[in-house]
Amino acid sequence: MTIRVVVSGTGNMGREVLAAVSGEPDMEPVGVLEKFSSEDEFALPGGGVVPMSADVPSLLERTKPDVVVDFTNAGWTPLVADAALERGVRLVIGTTGLPDSWLDELEARCREREVGAVVTANYAIGAILLMHAAKVAARFFDAVEIIELHHDGKVDAPSGTALTTARLMLAARGKPFDRNVPENETVPGTRGGDVEGVTIHSVRLPGLVAHQEVIFGGRGQTLSIRHDSIGRESFMPGVLLATREVMNRRELVRGLDTLVGLA
C-alpha cells in the first residue's frame, strides 16, 4: 500500500518533509498546502510537480490523501485539521504553541470520527529519549533547570519540547521542584521562566537548529542530559514513523514516545 501524503507548509520543515516522503517507496507526496502562495503547483525536490493551494478543503478533495503532515503555526494548523478530519484524513502535526484546549478538542473529534492523529513537540528520536531520561531522573532530584536553544526564526519561547519536558518531569515527581530565587535580580528576567519550580532559559541565535539541555542539581552532584539537532533531517525518521503508524490508529496519539515503546 502506498500512503498518499499532503504536506502543509513550504518552509524549511515542509521542504524537508517533502524530500523525505519523496524518497520512501511506500509513500507518495500528492499535494502541498501553502497559505502564502498564489502558485498552483509545487516542484518536488526529486523532480515532478504536485498541486499546491491555500484552499485546504479544495486541495484535499482533489488529491484524496491518506495523511496530512503539518509543521506550520498555531493559526493555520487548526484550519488544516478541521478540513482533514471532516474528510477522514489522518494528521501528523509538529506545530508548537497549540493550546491545550484545542488539543483536547482534537482528541475528542478523533475519537468520535475514529481518525488517527499524532501530535508531538519534537520528532527527533534523540529528543524523545532525552525527555524519557529526564522523566526518570526527576524522581531523584529536587532542583532542575532547562536550557533550550533554537534558531532566531523560531516564533515561540519557550519551545514546545521544553514545556513538554517540564510537564513530564513534574508528573513523574508529583510536586513542584525547589527553585532558587535570588534576593537581588539586577537584570529582570535573568533567572528565566518558572514552570512549577522548573526554570527554563530560551536562547535564540542564528546558526542554531534545535538543542536542549536539562540540568539536575542535588547534594554534591549534578546530572546533565543534552540533545542536539544539528540539521532538520534529524526529525525525519520520527515523521516517517508517525506517518506510517497513524495509518493504524483511530485516536489522537500525543507524543512520539508512545510510538517507540517508551510511554
N, C-alpha and C positions, 0 to 999 in steps of 0.2 A: 504494500500500500504506500502511495506517495502522499505525504502531508502537504496540503496546499496552504501557503503562508502569505499573509499580508503583513507588511512591516509599516508601522506608524512612525513617521518622522524620518527626515533625511539628514540629520545632524551626524556628528561623529559616531554615536552609538548606533543610529539607524543604518548607516552605511556599513558599519562593522557587522551588524546582524545580517544584512542583505548578502554580504560576501560569505559569511559563514553558512547561511542557508543554501546559497547557490552551490556550495561545494559538497553538500551532503547528498548521497544517492537516493535517500528516501524522503527528500524534501524538495519543494519547488516554490520559489517566490512567484506570486501571481499578481501582486499589486502593491502600490505604495500610497499611504495616506500622508498628505502634507498640507497643513493649514495655510502655509505662507507661499505657496507656489501656484501660478496660473498655468503651468505646463500640464499637458495631459499624458505625457509618457516619461518614464524614468529609465535611463540606461543602466543596466546591471553591471556590476564590477567585472564579471567574467564574459560579458557580451550578451547581446539581446536586449530587448526593452519590455517593460511591463506598464500597464496603465497606471496613472497617478492622478489623484484628485483630492480636493479639500471637502468634497461631499461624501461623508462617510457612508450613509445608507446606500447611495447610488453605487459607490465602488464595491461595496460588499455584495450587492445584488449582482453586479456584472461578473465579479471574479469568483464567487462561491468558495471562499476559503474555509479551511478547517480551523485555522488558528490565526489570531491577530497578535503580533508581538509589538508592544508599545513601550518605548522609552522616551517619553516627551515631558509633559508638565502637568501639574495638578489641575489646570484649567481645561486641557484638551483630553486627557485620559478618560474622564467620566463620559464625555460625549462619544468617544470611541467604544467604551464598554457598553453604554446603553444600546447603541446600534448593533453591536455584536451579539449581545445576549438576546435581543429581540429576534435574531436570525439563527440562534443556536450555535453561534461561532464561539469557540473556546478562546481564552485570553491568557497571555503570558505578559505580565506587567512588571516593569522595572522602574517606573516613575516613583520618585520620593516626594515627601511632603503631602501625601494624600491623607485627609482627615480620617480619624478612627471611625467616626460616624458613617462616612461613606463606605469604608471597608466593611463595616458591619452590615450595611445595606446590600453591598455586593455579595457578601456571604449568603444572606437570606435569599437573594434573587437567584444565585447559582444553585442553591439547594432546591428552590421551588421549580426551576426550569430543568434541573439535572444537567447543567452545563458546567464543565470543568474550567477552572481558572487557577493560575499560580501568581501570587504577588510576593515579592521579596525585595528587601532593600539592597541586596548585593548578590550577584550571580557568580562571583569568583569562589571556587571551591575552597581556596585558602582562607578567605574571609569567613566562610561558614564554619570552618574548623576553628578559627580564632574565637568566634562567638561561643562555640561549644566549649572550648577550653576555659574561656572567661567565666562561663556559667558554672563550670565545675569548681574553679578556684574561688568563686565568690563566697562559698560557704566557709572558707578558711581564713579570710582576711576581713578586717574591719574598715579599711580605707582603700579607695581606688580612684584613679583619675584616667581619663581618656584623652588622648591627643589624636585628632583626626586631621588629615592633610589632603587637600584636593586642589585641582586646577582653579585658576582665577575666574573661570567662566561658570562655576557652579552657583546656582541661584539661591540655594537654601543653606542655612547653617543653624544648628549642627547638621551633619549628614544623617540620612536615614539609618545608615549602618551603626553610627554612634548611638543614636537613640534606641535602636533595637538591642544593641549590646547592653546598654544601661538597664533596659527593662528586663532582659533575660537574667542579668546578674541580680537585680532586685527581687525578682520572683524566686530565684534559687536561694537567696539569703533569707527572704521572708521579712525583712525590715530594712529601713534606710541605713546607708553607710555613715560612718563618722566622717565629718568634713572639717578641715581646718578653715577657720575664718579669722583673718588677720585683724589685729587691733587697729592698724592704720594702713589702709589701702591707698597709697599716694596717687596711683593712677586707677580710676574707677574701671572695673571690669577685668582687671589684671588676673584675678583668680579664676576667671572663666565662668561658664554657666553651671547651674546646680540642678540636678535631677535626683531628688531624694538622697542627697549626700554624694552622688557621683558627679565629680567635677569634669566638665567637658570643655576642651580647648579646640577651637577651629582655626586651622591655618589655610589660607587661600593664596596661592602663588603660581605664576606661570612656570611651566616645566614639570609640575606635579600631575599625576593622574588620580589615583585614589590610594590612600595609605591610612593605617590606623594602628596605634599602639595603646595597649591597656596596661597600666602600671599599678600593681597592688603593693601596699605597704603594710608591714607588720612589725612586731617587735624584733629588732635586729636583722631584718631581712626585707627584700623587695622581690617581686616577681614581675617581669615584663614579657608581654606577648605582643608580637607585631606581625602585621601582614602588609605587603606592598604589591599593588597592581601597577606595574611599570608600563603596561600597554593595555588598551581596551580589548585586545584579543583574550586577555585573562578571563573575561566574563563569558566568552562564547561557549565553552564546554557546559557551563551551567544553563545558558539559554537554550542550547540544543537539547540538553537533558530534559528541561522543563517542557519544551515543545513536544517532545515525544511522550513524556509522562502524562501531560494534560489530556492527551487523547484517551486515556484510560480512566479519567476522573469525571465525577458527576457533582463535584463540590469545589469550593474555594480552598486552596492549599496556601497557607501563609508561611513562607519561609522555605528555603531550599533544603533545610536540614531534614524535613520530612521525606523528601525525595531521595536523599542519600543515606537514609537509615540512622540519622543522629537524633531524631525527635524523641 
